[in-house]
Amino acid sequence: MKPFNTQYIVATLMLAFSLYQLTLPDYWEFSLYCSAGLAFLVMGLIKNNAFPQYKKLLTILSWGLIFLAAFLLLFLARTDV
């Protein structure tokens, strides 16, 4: 039995909230929550060793998504959109 991973729950909630933001339409918030949710999803895949042959690529992708989410958060905090 696989251990319980909260990364997938957080990723699902963030991606669902990003789809909600897409219906508003608030595209900046959508991009923030989508990039953060995808980062959690990729980190869960790395932690579970789902794709061991692509571990280095997934790590680079997850760091890129984390930096993108951080920059979007700072941008949104600065502009008060």
C-alpha positions as CSV (number, residue, x, y, z in Angstrom):
1,M,0.0,0.0,0.0
2,K,1.3,3.4,-0.9
3,P,1.8,6.0,1.8
4,F,-0.7,8.9,2.0
5,N,0.7,11.9,0.1
6,T,-0.7,15.4,0.8
7,Q,1.1,16.8,-2.3
8,Y,-1.6,15.3,-4.5
9,I,-4.5,16.7,-2.4
10,V,-2.9,20.2,-2.3
11,A,-2.2,20.0,-6.1
12,T,-5.8,18.9,-6.8
13,L,-7.2,21.7,-4.6
14,M,-5.0,24.3,-6.2
15,L,-5.7,23.2,-9.7
16,A,-9.5,23.2,-9.0
17,F,-9.2,26.7,-7.6
18,S,-7.2,27.8,-10.6
19,L,-10.1,26.5,-12.8
20,Y,-12.5,28.5,-10.7
21,Q,-10.3,31.6,-11.2
22,L,-10.4,30.9,-14.9
23,T,-14.2,31.1,-14.9
24,L,-14.2,34.6,-13.2
25,P,-12.0,35.5,-15.6
26,D,-9.0,36.4,-13.5
27,Y,-6.1,35.2,-15.6
28,W,-3.3,36.3,-13.3
29,E,-4.7,34.4,-10.3
30,F,-5.3,31.4,-12.6
31,S,-1.7,31.4,-13.6
32,L,-0.5,31.7,-10.0
33,Y,-2.6,28.8,-8.7
34,C,-2.0,26.7,-11.8
35,S,1.8,26.9,-11.6
36,A,1.7,26.2,-7.8
37,G,-0.6,23.3,-8.3
38,L,1.5,21.8,-11.0
39,A,4.6,22.3,-8.8
40,F,3.0,20.3,-6.0
41,L,2.0,17.6,-8.5
42,V,5.5,17.3,-9.9
43,M,7.0,17.2,-6.4
44,G,4.6,14.4,-5.6
45,L,5.7,12.4,-8.6
46,I,9.4,12.9,-7.6
47,K,8.7,11.9,-4.0
48,N,6.9,8.7,-5.1
49,N,9.6,7.9,-7.7
50,A,7.0,7.5,-10.4
51,F,9.4,8.2,-13.2
52,P,12.9,7.4,-12.0
53,Q,14.4,7.9,-15.5
54,Y,13.1,11.5,-15.6
55,K,14.0,12.5,-12.0
56,K,16.5,15.2,-13.0
57,L,14.1,16.7,-15.6
58,L,11.2,16.6,-13.1
59,T,13.3,18.3,-10.5
60,I,14.3,21.1,-12.9
61,L,10.6,21.4,-13.9
62,S,9.4,21.6,-10.3
63,W,12.0,24.3,-9.5
64,G,10.9,26.3,-12.5
65,L,7.3,26.1,-11.5
66,I,8.1,27.1,-8.0
67,F,10.0,30.2,-9.2
68,L,7.2,31.1,-11.6
69,A,4.7,30.9,-8.8
70,A,6.9,33.0,-6.5
71,F,7.3,35.7,-9.2
72,L,3.6,35.7,-9.9
73,L,2.8,36.0,-6.2
74,L,5.2,39.0,-5.9
75,F,3.8,40.6,-9.0
76,L,0.2,40.2,-7.8
77,A,1.1,41.6,-4.4
78,R,2.8,44.6,-6.0
79,T,0.2,45.5,-8.5
80,D,-3.0,44.7,-6.5
81,V,-4.7,43.3,-9.5
